[in-house]
Amino acid sequence: MNPGLAKLQPYPFERLSALRDGVEPNRALTPINLSIGEPQHPTPRLVLDALIAALDGTAKYPATKGSDELRNTIAHWLTQRFRLPEGAVRGDTMVLPVNGTREALFAIAQCVTDRDTAKNLIAMPNPFYQIYEGAALLAGATPYFLPCPADRGFLPDFAAVDPAVWARCVMVYICSPANPSGAVMAQADFVQLLELADRYDFSVVSDECYSELYLDELSPPCGLLEAAWASGRTDFRRCLVMHSLSKRSNAPGLRSGFVAGDPTLMAEFLRYRTYHGAAMPLHVQAASVAAWRDEAHVIANRALYRAKFQAVTPILAGVSQIASPAGGFYLWPQFDCDETALCRQLWAQAHVLTLPGSFLAREEGGRNPGSGRLRLALVASLEDCVEAARRIHALLQLS
């Protein structure tokens, strides 16, 4: 068996299930689930209509590379969204549709890792999306966790990393807006990382699946390709970005996203995926074209999340250290108690399901950076999110 399998830690939701085992929730209250980042807003009608209209595509094998129409639509979207000049992103060599970013985030580690060299570290933020760690382990690499402390706005301090670590890195995962904190990297942060990538010869994979969820409508988060171009890296060397329709368009079940960037890396990833057998179905491609071409539903989506943050954050401010994030749809509050005990208590007494922050991080310096925190996914309705916040507030006031 792959030796990496023995190194995999239980997935956060496996641990959450075990934590709830034997706990009887308060059945007098309706359950509210804030534990999982699964959007609950309706999928736009235009996406569903395009999906249905293309169902006859099930009679054909899709190409791994995807259709010209989809790749060119994505290239145009990237150009507009990240303020790039026309032609900067080429659909034929720089874009590849994928079945959700999760499988692509996992698969890219298989491509860049050489198991026979000492250059076998894959760095990632801590806290983090656990797929990064699993991808590294199953590729035969070693995860390296970049601290993202509260006093740095939950962003990694690249300058604090030992040069010997960078010298062994083959790839770095970053996530902006971050899961779980919602922290957004500035253009200067991206540029600093790219300078390190040049110096120490590693690739940068930017998980940008929350990039279209942000609080300030006039300040969309910067992306890796945008920063690369602004710094003169017009060939996007060493850069890959991953985007998804799951959060942007409330279509997690569509399993549609894309990878874009460095044409050399993209050519190798396409070759890998040709063997992997992960082509996007033609009807999903058609629905994806419709989604990437429309911004009205995305603007409306942001407004819904903005209203939730504005309503929920003040309620929890009295019982936690909390602030609305710059992006994403998670709250990352700090409580003055054990987060796993609080999670159990909230389930038992308030019928509210949350996710302990420690399940999303690894210990560093004898402390887990998720300790004392809960991740709250504001994916339910505004009314349910407000009700959940009130229950949390009430329970902690009584404690």
ABEGO torsion letter per residue (X at the ends): XBAAAAABBBBAAAAAAAAABGBBBBAABBBBBAABBBBABBBBAAAAAAAAAAAAAAABBBBAAEBAAAAAAAAAAAAAAAGBBBGABBAAAABBBBBEAAAAAAAAAAAABBAABABABBBBBOBBBAAAAAAAAAAGBBBBBBBBBAAAGGBBBAAABBAAAAAABABBBBBOBBOAAGBBBBAAAAAAAAAAAAAAGBBBBBBAAAAABBABAABBBBBAAAAAAAAGBAAGBGBBBBBBAAAAAGBAAAGBBBBBEBAAAAAAAAAAAAAAGABBBAAAAAAAAAAAABAAAAAAAAAAAAAAAAAAAAAAAAABBBBBBABEABBBBBBBBBAAAAAAAAAAAAGBBBBBAAAABBBBGGBBAABGBBBBBBABBAAAAAAAAAAAAAAAAAX
